[in-house]
Amino acid sequence: MSLENFERGRIYGYIENNPGTYYTEIMKNLGIGNGTLSHHLYMLEKMNMIKSRQEGFMHRAFYMTSMQYPDKEQIRFTKLQSEIINLIRENNGISEKEIILKLGEKQQTINYNLKMLQRKNIITLEQKGRETYCYINE
């Protein structure tokens, strides 16, 4: 089991320091391309140095093999999702249009993230006419 490859060593070190990190976090924070990252993660798992599990709908979390998986799947939010949650918390009943204006994001991006937060039971979406209103679930 060797980490002679520089990129593989960086990836291994990142996972060691950030257990439960997601694929996209590794890619973004280390500036590694999709194909390269995929290859090295595959090799690290094959060498039994790391392990991974599916968490949520779209995320694979990576851990050291020496580490026990957390009993419960972690609910973590992207920076945008955190901004949306804070905005709804401060303005309970805010419309989707207002969120789009305040955050300066595309309608599709906000809509997608609102639906993800609704699926995780963090918020409730209520349709009134053509407008969608957002409420925090405490």
A tleap script that builds the chain and sets N, CA, C and O, in Angstrom:
source leaprc.protein.ff14SB
mol = sequence {
  NMET SER LEU GLU ASN PHE GLU ARG GLY ARG
  ILE TYR GLY TYR ILE GLU ASN ASN PRO GLY
  THR TYR TYR THR GLU ILE MET LYS ASN LEU
  GLY ILE GLY ASN GLY THR LEU SER HIE HIE
  LEU TYR MET LEU GLU LYS MET ASN MET ILE
  LYS SER ARG GLN GLU GLY PHE MET HIE ARG
  ALA PHE TYR MET THR SER MET GLN TYR PRO
  ASP LYS GLU GLN ILE ARG PHE THR LYS LEU
  GLN SER GLU ILE ILE ASN LEU ILE ARG GLU
  ASN ASN GLY ILE SER GLU LYS GLU ILE ILE
  LEU LYS LEU GLY GLU LYS GLN GLN THR ILE
  ASN TYR ASN LEU LYS MET LEU GLN ARG LYS
  ASN ILE ILE THR LEU GLU GLN LYS GLY ARG
  GLU THR TYR CYS TYR ILE ASN CGLU
}
set mol.1.N position { 0.857 -1.190 0.000 }
set mol.1.CA position { 0.000 0.000 0.000 }
set mol.1.C position { 0.891 1.238 0.000 }
set mol.1.O position { 1.485 1.590 1.019 }
set mol.2.N position { 0.972 1.875 -1.126 }
set mol.2.CA position { 1.849 3.044 -1.168 }
set mol.2.C position { 1.103 4.262 -1.680 }
set mol.2.O position { 0.157 4.170 -2.462 }
set mol.3.N position { 1.564 5.391 -1.209 }
set mol.3.CA position { 1.010 6.664 -1.664 }
set mol.3.C position { 2.091 7.423 -2.423 }
set mol.3.O position { 2.251 8.632 -2.253 }
set mol.4.N position { 2.830 6.705 -3.259 }
set mol.4.CA position { 3.915 7.327 -4.013 }
set mol.4.C position { 3.391 8.373 -4.982 }
set mol.4.O position { 4.077 9.353 -5.273 }
set mol.5.N position { 2.171 8.169 -5.485 }
set mol.5.CA position { 1.579 9.129 -6.401 }
set mol.5.C position { 1.197 10.382 -5.619 }
set mol.5.O position { 0.468 10.300 -4.630 }
set mol.6.N position { 1.687 11.542 -6.058 }
set mol.6.CA position { 1.467 12.808 -5.354 }
set mol.6.C position { -0.013 13.135 -5.177 }
set mol.6.O position { -0.449 13.445 -4.068 }
set mol.7.N position { -0.796 13.070 -6.271 }
set mol.7.CA position { -2.226 13.404 -6.197 }
set mol.7.C position { -2.956 12.463 -5.245 }
set mol.7.O position { -3.794 12.900 -4.456 }
set mol.8.N position { -2.639 11.174 -5.318 }
set mol.8.CA position { -3.293 10.187 -4.461 }
set mol.8.C position { -3.002 10.488 -2.997 }
set mol.8.O position { -3.877 10.354 -2.142 }
set mol.9.N position { -1.771 10.893 -2.715 }
set mol.9.CA position { -1.377 11.269 -1.356 }
set mol.9.C position { -2.159 12.476 -0.851 }
set mol.9.O position { -2.589 12.519 0.302 }
set mol.10.N position { -2.334 13.452 -1.731 }
set mol.10.CA position { -3.111 14.652 -1.369 }
set mol.10.C position { -4.560 14.272 -1.051 }
set mol.10.O position { -5.131 14.741 -0.066 }
set mol.11.N position { -5.143 13.424 -1.888 }
set mol.11.CA position { -6.540 12.998 -1.711 }
set mol.11.C position { -6.673 12.234 -0.393 }
set mol.11.O position { -7.593 12.476 0.388 }
set mol.12.N position { -5.743 11.310 -0.161 }
set mol.12.CA position { -5.761 10.521 1.070 }
set mol.12.C position { -5.668 11.444 2.301 }
set mol.12.O position { -6.421 11.287 3.263 }
set mol.13.N position { -4.756 12.383 2.254 }
set mol.13.CA position { -4.573 13.338 3.354 }
set mol.13.C position { -5.818 14.174 3.589 }
set mol.13.O position { -6.188 14.449 4.731 }
set mol.14.N position { -6.457 14.575 2.507 }
set mol.14.CA position { -7.682 15.385 2.623 }
set mol.14.C position { -8.783 14.586 3.318 }
set mol.14.O position { -9.464 15.102 4.204 }
set mol.15.N position { -8.954 13.330 2.916 }
set mol.15.CA position { -9.994 12.479 3.520 }
set mol.15.C position { -9.660 12.220 4.991 }
set mol.15.O position { -10.549 12.192 5.841 }
set mol.16.N position { -8.379 12.032 5.278 }
set mol.16.CA position { -7.941 11.801 6.656 }
set mol.16.C position { -8.297 12.996 7.540 }
set mol.16.O position { -8.714 12.820 8.684 }
set mol.17.N position { -8.134 14.201 7.015 }
set mol.17.CA position { -8.421 15.426 7.772 }
set mol.17.C position { -9.879 15.865 7.710 }
set mol.17.O position { -10.309 16.704 8.501 }
set mol.18.N position { -10.645 15.300 6.770 }
set mol.18.CA position { -12.053 15.668 6.594 }
set mol.18.C position { -12.906 14.412 6.425 }
set mol.18.O position { -13.496 14.210 5.364 }
set mol.19.N position { -12.980 13.565 7.454 }
set mol.19.CA position { -13.749 12.326 7.302 }
set mol.19.C position { -15.208 12.618 6.966 }
set mol.19.O position { -15.813 13.535 7.521 }
set mol.20.N position { -15.766 11.822 6.046 }
set mol.20.CA position { -17.149 12.018 5.631 }
set mol.20.C position { -17.289 13.057 4.537 }
set mol.20.O position { -18.400 13.466 4.202 }
set mol.21.N position { -16.157 13.489 3.973 }
set mol.21.CA position { -16.193 14.498 2.915 }
set mol.21.C position { -16.827 13.913 1.645 }
set mol.21.O position { -16.774 12.706 1.408 }
set mol.22.N position { -17.418 14.781 0.851 }
set mol.22.CA position { -18.077 14.357 -0.380 }
set mol.22.C position { -17.147 14.525 -1.577 }
set mol.22.O position { -16.197 15.308 -1.549 }
set mol.23.N position { -17.449 13.771 -2.623 }
set mol.23.CA position { -16.688 13.789 -3.875 }
set mol.23.C position { -16.484 15.216 -4.388 }
set mol.23.O position { -15.362 15.625 -4.687 }
set mol.24.N position { -17.587 15.968 -4.486 }
set mol.24.CA position { -17.494 17.322 -5.046 }
set mol.24.C position { -16.656 18.243 -4.161 }
set mol.24.O position { -15.986 19.143 -4.666 }
set mol.25.N position { -16.687 18.026 -2.843 }
set mol.25.CA position { -15.852 18.833 -1.937 }
set mol.25.C position { -14.372 18.563 -2.202 }
set mol.25.O position { -13.562 19.488 -2.257 }
set mol.26.N position { -14.035 17.295 -2.362 }
set mol.26.CA position { -12.633 16.928 -2.627 }
set mol.26.C position { -12.187 17.569 -3.939 }
set mol.26.O position { -11.124 18.184 -4.014 }
set mol.27.N position { -13.011 17.416 -4.964 }
set mol.27.CA position { -12.692 17.938 -6.296 }
set mol.27.C position { -12.467 19.454 -6.247 }
set mol.27.O position { -11.483 19.964 -6.781 }
set mol.28.N position { -13.401 20.164 -5.594 }
set mol.28.CA position { -13.331 21.620 -5.530 }
set mol.28.C position { -12.154 22.098 -4.678 }
set mol.28.O position { -11.401 22.979 -5.093 }
set mol.29.N position { -11.999 21.517 -3.492 }
set mol.29.CA position { -10.984 22.001 -2.560 }
set mol.29.C position { -9.559 21.636 -2.952 }
set mol.29.O position { -8.619 22.340 -2.583 }
set mol.30.N position { -9.387 20.557 -3.689 }
set mol.30.CA position { -8.042 20.180 -4.125 }
set mol.30.C position { -7.766 20.586 -5.577 }
set mol.30.O position { -6.633 20.487 -6.049 }
set mol.31.N position { -8.806 21.042 -6.279 }
set mol.31.CA position { -8.628 21.466 -7.668 }
set mol.31.C position { -8.226 20.320 -8.584 }
set mol.31.O position { -7.396 20.489 -9.477 }
set mol.32.N position { -8.817 19.161 -8.358 }
set mol.32.CA position { -8.497 17.971 -9.159 }
set mol.32.C position { -9.650 17.696 -10.123 }
set mol.32.O position { -10.817 17.816 -9.747 }
set mol.33.N position { -9.333 17.332 -11.345 }
set mol.33.CA position { -10.346 17.031 -12.351 }
set mol.33.C position { -11.158 15.793 -11.993 }
set mol.33.O position { -10.708 14.932 -11.236 }
set mol.34.N position { -12.347 15.723 -12.545 }
set mol.34.CA position { -13.292 14.644 -12.278 }
set mol.34.C position { -12.702 13.261 -12.551 }
set mol.34.O position { -12.764 12.388 -11.685 }
set mol.35.N position { -12.139 13.047 -13.719 }
set mol.35.CA position { -11.583 11.750 -14.099 }
set mol.35.C position { -10.413 11.338 -13.223 }
set mol.35.O position { -10.314 10.184 -12.808 }
set mol.36.N position { -9.531 12.285 -12.944 }
set mol.36.CA position { -8.359 12.019 -12.104 }
set mol.36.C position { -8.797 11.631 -10.700 }
set mol.36.O position { -8.296 10.661 -10.132 }
set mol.37.N position { -9.735 12.392 -10.144 }
set mol.37.CA position { -10.222 12.108 -8.790 }
set mol.37.C position { -10.889 10.741 -8.731 }
set mol.37.O position { -10.643 9.955 -7.816 }
set mol.38.N position { -11.724 10.473 -9.703 }
set mol.38.CA position { -12.428 9.196 -9.761 }
set mol.38.C position { -11.433 8.030 -9.755 }
set mol.38.O position { -11.609 7.058 -9.021 }
set mol.39.N position { -10.395 8.140 -10.575 }
set mol.39.CA position { -9.369 7.098 -10.668 }
set mol.39.C position { -8.670 6.880 -9.324 }
set mol.39.O position { -8.543 5.746 -8.862 }
set mol.40.N position { -8.220 7.966 -8.705 }
set mol.40.CA position { -7.465 7.838 -7.456 }
set mol.40.C position { -8.339 7.342 -6.304 }
set mol.40.O position { -7.867 6.574 -5.465 }
set mol.41.N position { -9.588 7.762 -6.250 }
set mol.41.CA position { -10.492 7.257 -5.206 }
set mol.41.C position { -10.707 5.755 -5.391 }
set mol.41.O position { -10.715 4.989 -4.427 }
set mol.42.N position { -10.880 5.356 -6.639 }
set mol.42.CA position { -11.033 3.926 -6.953 }
set mol.42.C position { -9.805 3.144 -6.462 }
set mol.42.O position { -9.936 2.098 -5.826 }
set mol.43.N position { -8.624 3.664 -6.765 }
set mol.43.CA position { -7.380 2.991 -6.370 }
set mol.43.C position { -7.237 2.946 -4.845 }
set mol.43.O position { -6.837 1.921 -4.294 }
set mol.44.N position { -7.560 4.044 -4.163 }
set mol.44.CA position { -7.465 4.079 -2.699 }
set mol.44.C position { -8.425 3.075 -2.062 }
set mol.44.O position { -8.095 2.436 -1.063 }
set mol.45.N position { -9.622 2.944 -2.653 }
set mol.45.CA position { -10.583 1.959 -2.131 }
set mol.45.C position { -10.081 0.539 -2.420 }
set mol.45.O position { -10.189 -0.349 -1.574 }
set mol.46.N position { -9.540 0.338 -3.607 }
set mol.46.CA position { -9.030 -0.971 -3.998 }
set mol.46.C position { -7.866 -1.389 -3.089 }
set mol.46.O position { -7.724 -2.568 -2.765 }
set mol.47.N position { -7.038 -0.424 -2.681 }
set mol.47.CA position { -5.907 -0.690 -1.786 }
set mol.47.C position { -6.373 -0.776 -0.324 }
set mol.47.O position { -5.565 -0.962 0.586 }
set mol.48.N position { -7.673 -0.638 -0.122 }
set mol.48.CA position { -8.285 -0.722 1.208 }
set mol.48.C position { -7.775 0.354 2.176 }
set mol.48.O position { -7.624 0.110 3.374 }
set mol.49.N position { -7.515 1.538 1.636 }
set mol.49.CA position { -7.053 2.650 2.461 }
set mol.49.C position { -8.205 3.572 2.843 }
set mol.49.O position { -8.178 4.226 3.886 }
set mol.50.N position { -9.223 3.613 1.974 }
set mol.50.CA position { -10.421 4.407 2.269 }
set mol.50.C position { -11.650 3.545 1.981 }
set mol.50.O position { -11.558 2.503 1.331 }
set mol.51.N position { -12.782 3.995 2.471 }
set mol.51.CA position { -14.065 3.355 2.170 }
set mol.51.C position { -15.073 4.471 1.939 }
set mol.51.O position { -14.856 5.614 2.342 }
set mol.52.N position { -16.172 4.128 1.290 }
set mol.52.CA position { -17.173 5.154 1.007 }
set mol.52.C position { -18.561 4.563 1.157 }
set mol.52.O position { -18.744 3.346 1.133 }
set mol.53.N position { -19.527 5.442 1.312 }
set mol.53.CA position { -20.922 5.015 1.332 }
set mol.53.C position { -21.781 6.122 0.758 }
set mol.53.O position { -21.438 7.302 0.813 }
set mol.54.N position { -22.907 5.704 0.207 }
set mol.54.CA position { -23.875 6.640 -0.355 }
set mol.54.C position { -24.595 7.326 0.800 }
set mol.54.O position { -25.071 6.661 1.721 }
set mol.55.N position { -24.676 8.641 0.754 }
set mol.55.CA position { -25.417 9.409 1.749 }
set mol.55.C position { -26.355 10.339 1.012 }
set mol.55.O position { -25.928 11.136 0.177 }
set mol.56.N position { -27.624 10.237 1.323 }
set mol.56.CA position { -28.600 11.085 0.658 }
set mol.56.C position { -28.814 10.648 -0.772 }
set mol.56.O position { -28.507 9.516 -1.145 }
set mol.57.N position { -29.348 11.565 -1.574 }
set mol.57.CA position { -29.701 11.236 -2.954 }
set mol.57.C position { -28.497 11.227 -3.870 }
set mol.57.O position { -28.397 10.387 -4.763 }
set mol.58.N position { -27.588 12.152 -3.655 }
set mol.58.CA position { -26.558 12.360 -4.668 }
set mol.58.C position { -25.132 12.358 -4.137 }
set mol.58.O position { -24.202 12.655 -4.887 }
set mol.59.N position { -24.937 12.033 -2.871 }
set mol.59.CA position { -23.592 12.176 -2.320 }
set mol.59.C position { -22.978 10.854 -1.908 }
set mol.59.O position { -23.656 9.976 -1.374 }
set mol.60.N position { -21.688 10.724 -2.161 }
set mol.60.CA position { -20.904 9.599 -1.668 }
set mol.60.C position { -19.912 10.208 -0.684 }
set mol.60.O position { -19.159 11.118 -1.028 }
set mol.61.N position { -19.921 9.691 0.555 }
set mol.61.CA position { -19.028 10.198 1.596 }
set mol.61.C position { -17.840 9.253 1.742 }
set mol.61.O position { -18.000 8.034 1.688 }
set mol.62.N position { -16.656 9.816 1.926 }
set mol.62.CA position { -15.420 9.043 2.007 }
set mol.62.C position { -14.829 9.110 3.411 }
set mol.62.O position { -14.779 10.170 4.037 }
set mol.63.N position { -14.381 7.945 3.889 }
set mol.63.CA position { -13.817 7.802 5.232 }
set mol.63.C position { -12.547 6.970 5.155 }
set mol.63.O position { -12.319 6.270 4.168 }
set mol.64.N position { -11.719 7.043 6.193 }
set mol.64.CA position { -10.553 6.177 6.340 }
set mol.64.C position { -11.071 4.778 6.682 }
set mol.64.O position { -12.094 4.658 7.356 }
set mol.65.N position { -10.397 3.731 6.239 }
set mol.65.CA position { -10.856 2.377 6.558 }
set mol.65.C position { -10.761 2.105 8.056 }
set mol.65.O position { -11.515 1.287 8.584 }
set mol.66.N position { -9.857 2.772 8.735 }
set mol.66.CA position { -9.696 2.560 10.172 }
set mol.66.C position { -10.852 3.174 10.966 }
set mol.66.O position { -11.011 2.901 12.156 }
set mol.67.N position { -11.649 3.999 10.303 }
set mol.67.CA position { -12.709 4.723 10.981 }
set mol.67.C position { -14.051 4.014 10.853 }
set mol.67.O position { -14.354 3.419 9.819 }
set mol.68.N position { -14.840 4.081 11.898 }
set mol.68.CA position { -16.200 3.535 11.884 }
set mol.68.C position { -17.100 4.571 11.203 }
set mol.68.O position { -16.953 5.771 11.432 }
set mol.69.N position { -18.034 4.101 10.364 }
set mol.69.CA position { -19.014 5.027 9.801 }
set mol.69.C position { -19.840 5.606 10.943 }
set mol.69.O position { -20.137 4.897 11.905 }
set mol.70.N position { -20.215 6.882 10.856 }
set mol.70.CA position { -21.144 7.406 11.870 }
set mol.70.C position { -22.446 6.601 11.794 }
set mol.70.O position { -22.884 6.231 10.705 }
set mol.71.N position { -23.063 6.330 12.952 }
set mol.71.CA position { -24.309 5.556 12.992 }
set mol.71.C position { -25.366 6.170 12.092 }
set mol.71.O position { -26.041 5.475 11.333 }
set mol.72.N position { -25.493 7.475 12.190 }
set mol.72.CA position { -26.524 8.164 11.420 }
set mol.72.C position { -25.876 8.926 10.285 }
set mol.72.O position { -24.798 9.503 10.426 }
set mol.73.N position { -26.555 8.910 9.170 }
set mol.73.CA position { -26.086 9.678 8.018 }
set mol.73.C position { -26.093 11.152 8.409 }
set mol.73.O position { -27.048 11.641 9.013 }
set mol.74.N position { -25.041 11.838 8.067 }
set mol.74.CA position { -24.933 13.265 8.383 }
set mol.74.C position { -25.773 14.066 7.390 }
set mol.74.O position { -25.771 13.785 6.191 }
set mol.75.N position { -26.486 15.058 7.898 }
set mol.75.CA position { -27.160 15.969 6.969 }
set mol.75.C position { -26.280 17.203 6.887 }
set mol.75.O position { -26.140 17.953 7.852 }
set mol.76.N position { -25.693 17.398 5.724 }
set mol.76.CA position { -24.850 18.572 5.524 }
set mol.76.C position { -25.416 19.358 4.363 }
set mol.76.O position { -26.022 18.803 3.447 }
set mol.77.N position { -25.211 20.634 4.420 }
set mol.77.CA position { -25.765 21.510 3.398 }
set mol.77.C position { -24.658 22.206 2.630 }
set mol.77.O position { -23.574 22.462 3.154 }
set mol.78.N position { -24.962 22.508 1.365 }
set mol.78.CA position { -24.035 23.314 0.570 }
set mol.78.C position { -24.113 24.746 1.090 }
set mol.78.O position { -25.014 25.087 1.856 }
set mol.79.N position { -23.166 25.579 0.670 }
set mol.79.CA position { -23.157 26.987 1.075 }
set mol.79.C position { -24.474 27.645 0.651 }
set mol.79.O position { -25.069 28.397 1.423 }
set mol.80.N position { -24.924 27.365 -0.562 }
set mol.80.CA position { -26.169 27.946 -1.066 }
set mol.80.C position { -27.366 27.475 -0.237 }
set mol.80.O position { -28.236 28.275 0.109 }
set mol.81.N position { -27.410 26.175 0.081 }
set mol.81.CA position { -28.519 25.658 0.885 }
set mol.81.C position { -28.542 26.320 2.260 }
set mol.81.O position { -29.617 26.630 2.773 }
set mol.82.N position { -27.376 26.542 2.863 }
set mol.82.CA position { -27.300 27.231 4.155 }
set mol.82.C position { -27.822 28.657 4.040 }
set mol.82.O position { -28.533 29.138 4.922 }
set mol.83.N position { -27.465 29.334 2.946 }
set mol.83.CA position { -27.960 30.703 2.719 }
set mol.83.C position { -29.479 30.709 2.580 }
set mol.83.O position { -30.155 31.579 3.129 }
set mol.84.N position { -30.012 29.736 1.845 }
set mol.84.CA position { -31.463 29.632 1.659 }
set mol.84.C position { -32.152 29.395 3.000 }
set mol.84.O position { -33.145 30.052 3.314 }
set mol.85.N position { -31.627 28.456 3.794 }
set mol.85.CA position { -32.210 28.151 5.107 }
set mol.85.C position { -32.219 29.398 5.986 }
set mol.85.O position { -33.232 29.712 6.611 }
set mol.86.N position { -31.088 30.110 6.036 }
set mol.86.CA position { -31.012 31.327 6.861 }
set mol.86.C position { -31.999 32.382 6.394 }
set mol.86.O position { -32.632 33.053 7.209 }
set mol.87.N position { -32.130 32.528 5.091 }
set mol.87.CA position { -33.060 33.500 4.520 }
set mol.87.C position { -34.502 33.160 4.892 }
set mol.87.O position { -35.273 34.045 5.263 }
set mol.88.N position { -34.866 31.887 4.795 }
set mol.88.CA position { -36.224 31.460 5.143 }
set mol.88.C position { -36.443 31.613 6.648 }
set mol.88.O position { -37.516 32.029 7.085 }
set mol.89.N position { -35.422 31.274 7.437 }
set mol.89.CA position { -35.531 31.406 8.898 }
set mol.89.C position { -35.794 32.874 9.282 }
set mol.89.O position { -36.602 33.155 10.167 }
set mol.90.N position { -35.104 33.801 8.606 }
set mol.90.CA position { -35.263 35.232 8.900 }
set mol.90.C position { -36.558 35.799 8.326 }
set mol.90.O position { -37.080 36.786 8.845 }
set mol.91.N position { -37.085 35.190 7.260 }
set mol.91.CA position { -38.289 35.692 6.574 }
set mol.91.C position { -39.242 34.533 6.317 }
set mol.91.O position { -39.518 34.206 5.163 }
set mol.92.N position { -39.750 33.905 7.380 }
set mol.92.CA position { -40.616 32.738 7.220 }
set mol.92.C position { -41.808 33.097 6.337 }
set mol.92.O position { -42.513 34.071 6.603 }
set mol.93.N position { -42.030 32.309 5.286 }
set mol.93.CA position { -43.100 32.604 4.343 }
set mol.93.C position { -42.611 33.393 3.132 }
set mol.93.O position { -43.412 33.879 2.334 }
set mol.94.N position { -41.291 33.517 3.000 }
set mol.94.CA position { -40.705 34.239 1.860 }
set mol.94.C position { -41.040 33.490 0.565 }
set mol.94.O position { -41.135 32.263 0.551 }
set mol.95.N position { -41.215 34.244 -0.508 }
set mol.95.CA position { -41.528 33.596 -1.787 }
set mol.95.C position { -40.246 33.153 -2.476 }
set mol.95.O position { -39.165 33.684 -2.219 }
set mol.96.N position { -40.391 32.167 -3.359 }
set mol.96.CA position { -39.250 31.682 -4.130 }
set mol.96.C position { -38.650 32.823 -4.948 }
set mol.96.O position { -37.430 32.930 -5.074 }
set mol.97.N position { -39.522 33.684 -5.508 }
set mol.97.CA position { -39.046 34.831 -6.310 }
set mol.97.C position { -38.149 35.756 -5.489 }
set mol.97.O position { -37.128 36.239 -5.976 }
set mol.98.N position { -38.546 35.996 -4.226 }
set mol.98.CA position { -37.739 36.870 -3.362 }
set mol.98.C position { -36.380 36.239 -3.071 }
set mol.98.O position { -35.366 36.936 -3.027 }
set mol.99.N position { -36.357 34.931 -2.874 }
set mol.99.CA position { -35.091 34.232 -2.617 }
set mol.99.C position { -34.173 34.371 -3.830 }
set mol.99.O position { -32.977 34.625 -3.683 }
set mol.100.N position { -34.736 34.204 -5.026 }
set mol.100.CA position { -33.970 34.335 -6.274 }
set mol.100.C position { -33.364 35.734 -6.372 }
set mol.100.O position { -32.188 35.884 -6.705 }
set mol.101.N position { -34.170 36.757 -6.081 }
set mol.101.CA position { -33.689 38.142 -6.150 }
set mol.101.C position { -32.609 38.425 -5.111 }
set mol.101.O position { -31.585 39.032 -5.425 }
set mol.102.N position { -32.836 37.988 -3.876 }
set mol.102.CA position { -31.891 38.281 -2.792 }
set mol.102.C position { -30.561 37.556 -2.966 }
set mol.102.O position { -29.510 38.099 -2.626 }
set mol.103.N position { -30.600 36.327 -3.497 }
set mol.103.CA position { -29.366 35.546 -3.629 }
set mol.103.C position { -28.725 35.670 -5.008 }
set mol.103.O position { -27.580 35.263 -5.202 }
set mol.104.N position { -29.465 36.234 -5.968 }
set mol.104.CA position { -28.909 36.451 -7.307 }
set mol.104.C position { -28.562 35.163 -8.034 }
set mol.104.O position { -27.602 35.117 -8.803 }
set mol.105.N position { -29.344 34.118 -7.790 }
set mol.105.CA position { -29.111 32.824 -8.446 }
set mol.105.C position { -30.180 32.586 -9.502 }
set mol.105.O position { -31.205 33.267 -9.536 }
set mol.106.N position { -29.922 31.603 -10.367 }
set mol.106.CA position { -30.905 31.237 -11.396 }
set mol.106.C position { -32.119 30.580 -10.744 }
set mol.106.O position { -32.008 29.946 -9.695 }
set mol.107.N position { -33.268 30.740 -11.376 }
set mol.107.CA position { -34.524 30.173 -10.875 }
set mol.107.C position { -34.412 28.658 -10.731 }
set mol.107.O position { -34.867 28.102 -9.731 }
set mol.108.N position { -33.811 27.975 -11.721 }
set mol.108.CA position { -33.685 26.519 -11.679 }
set mol.108.C position { -32.821 26.062 -10.492 }
set mol.108.O position { -33.117 25.051 -9.854 }
set mol.109.N position { -31.757 26.814 -10.208 }
set mol.109.CA position { -30.845 26.483 -9.113 }
set mol.109.C position { -31.567 26.583 -7.775 }
set mol.109.O position { -31.466 25.682 -6.942 }
set mol.110.N position { -32.294 27.678 -7.568 }
set mol.110.CA position { -33.035 27.871 -6.315 }
set mol.110.C position { -34.124 26.814 -6.193 }
set mol.110.O position { -34.295 26.213 -5.132 }
set mol.111.N position { -34.856 26.586 -7.274 }
set mol.111.CA position { -35.941 25.610 -7.260 }
set mol.111.C position { -35.428 24.222 -6.893 }
set mol.111.O position { -36.029 23.533 -6.070 }
set mol.112.N position { -34.329 23.817 -7.498 }
set mol.112.CA position { -33.729 22.508 -7.221 }
set mol.112.C position { -33.363 22.393 -5.742 }
set mol.112.O position { -33.687 21.396 -5.096 }
set mol.113.N position { -32.688 23.410 -5.208 }
set mol.113.CA position { -32.251 23.377 -3.816 }
set mol.113.C position { -33.422 23.429 -2.839 }
set mol.113.O position { -33.370 22.802 -1.781 }
set mol.114.N position { -34.468 24.163 -3.178 }
set mol.114.CA position { -35.664 24.183 -2.330 }
set mol.114.C position { -36.288 22.789 -2.256 }
set mol.114.O position { -36.702 22.341 -1.187 }
set mol.115.N position { -36.349 22.119 -3.391 }
set mol.115.CA position { -36.917 20.764 -3.418 }
set mol.115.C position { -36.064 19.780 -2.607 }
set mol.115.O position { -36.598 18.901 -1.931 }
set mol.116.N position { -34.737 19.934 -2.680 }
set mol.116.CA position { -33.843 19.081 -1.883 }
set mol.116.C position { -34.066 19.318 -0.389 }
set mol.116.O position { -34.109 18.364 0.389 }
set mol.117.N position { -34.208 20.576 0.013 }
set mol.117.CA position { -34.438 20.906 1.420 }
set mol.117.C position { -35.799 20.410 1.885 }
set mol.117.O position { -35.962 20.008 3.037 }
set mol.118.N position { -36.778 20.442 0.980 }
set mol.118.CA position { -38.110 19.920 1.306 }
set mol.118.C position { -38.039 18.400 1.510 }
set mol.118.O position { -38.645 17.874 2.443 }
set mol.119.N position { -37.301 17.694 0.641 }
set mol.119.CA position { -37.156 16.237 0.769 }
set mol.119.C position { -36.482 15.839 2.077 }
set mol.119.O position { -36.784 14.792 2.649 }
set mol.120.N position { -35.550 16.701 2.551 }
set mol.120.CA position { -34.856 16.438 3.812 }
set mol.120.C position { -35.695 16.898 5.012 }
set mol.120.O position { -35.263 16.807 6.161 }
set mol.121.N position { -36.902 17.391 4.719 }
set mol.121.CA position { -37.846 17.847 5.744 }
set mol.121.C position { -37.325 19.044 6.550 }
set mol.121.O position { -37.625 19.185 7.735 }
set mol.122.N position { -36.543 19.897 5.892 }
set mol.122.CA position { -36.010 21.101 6.532 }
set mol.122.C position { -36.993 22.258 6.340 }
set mol.122.O position { -37.177 23.089 7.230 }
set mol.123.N position { -37.618 22.295 5.168 }
set mol.123.CA position { -38.581 23.358 4.861 }
set mol.123.C position { -39.877 22.761 4.308 }
set mol.123.O position { -39.933 21.597 3.910 }
set mol.124.N position { -40.914 23.601 4.299 }
set mol.124.CA position { -42.183 23.257 3.670 }
set mol.124.C position { -42.415 24.269 2.559 }
set mol.124.O position { -42.205 25.468 2.743 }
set mol.125.N position { -42.846 23.779 1.407 }
set mol.125.CA position { -43.173 24.653 0.275 }
set mol.125.C position { -44.682 24.662 0.108 }
set mol.125.O position { -45.333 23.617 0.120 }
set mol.126.N position { -45.222 25.856 -0.046 }
set mol.126.CA position { -46.671 25.994 -0.203 }
set mol.126.C position { -46.971 26.780 -1.468 }
set mol.126.O position { -46.476 27.892 -1.658 }
set mol.127.N position { -47.777 26.195 -2.320 }
set mol.127.CA position { -48.156 26.817 -3.585 }
set mol.127.C position { -49.411 27.663 -3.365 }
set mol.127.O position { -50.426 27.157 -2.888 }
set mol.128.N position { -49.341 28.945 -3.709 }
set mol.128.CA position { -50.511 29.830 -3.651 }
set mol.128.C position { -50.594 30.518 -5.010 }
set mol.128.O position { -49.830 31.436 -5.308 }
set mol.129.N position { -51.532 30.056 -5.819 }
set mol.129.CA position { -51.614 30.570 -7.191 }
set mol.129.C position { -50.384 30.137 -7.957 }
set mol.129.O position { -50.048 28.953 -8.006 }
set mol.130.N position { -49.706 31.125 -8.563 }
set mol.130.CA position { -48.499 30.801 -9.336 }
set mol.130.C position { -47.225 30.968 -8.516 }
set mol.130.O position { -46.122 30.763 -9.022 }
set mol.131.N position { -47.380 31.338 -7.261 }
set mol.131.CA position { -46.221 31.631 -6.413 }
set mol.131.C position { -45.983 30.520 -5.383 }
set mol.131.O position { -46.928 29.926 -4.864 }
set mol.132.N position { -44.712 30.254 -5.099 }
set mol.132.CA position { -44.335 29.263 -4.084 }
set mol.132.C position { -43.778 30.011 -2.878 }
set mol.132.O position { -42.917 30.880 -3.015 }
set mol.133.N position { -44.281 29.661 -1.694 }
set mol.133.CA position { -43.833 30.271 -0.446 }
set mol.133.C position { -43.106 29.220 0.401 }
set mol.133.O position { -43.457 28.040 0.390 }
set mol.134.N position { -42.090 29.675 1.129 }
set mol.134.CA position { -41.208 28.774 1.842 }
set mol.134.C position { -41.279 29.020 3.347 }
set mol.134.O position { -41.223 30.157 3.815 }
set mol.135.N position { -41.406 27.908 4.098 }
set mol.135.CA position { -41.501 27.966 5.556 }
set mol.135.C position { -40.496 27.001 6.156 }
set mol.135.O position { -40.282 25.904 5.640 }
set mol.136.N position { -39.883 27.423 7.254 }
set mol.136.CA position { -38.901 26.574 7.945 }
set mol.136.C position { -39.641 25.563 8.834 }
set mol.136.O position { -40.646 25.907 9.455 }
set mol.137.N position { -39.153 24.336 8.894 }
set mol.137.CA position { -39.683 23.322 9.805 }
set mol.137.C position { -38.789 23.306 11.031 }
set mol.137.O position { -37.622 22.925 10.938 }
set mol.138.N position { -39.310 23.707 12.168 }
set mol.138.CA position { -38.476 23.730 13.398 }
set mol.138.C position { -38.588 22.432 14.145 }
set mol.138.O position { -37.965 22.268 15.194 }
savepdb mol mol.pdb
quit
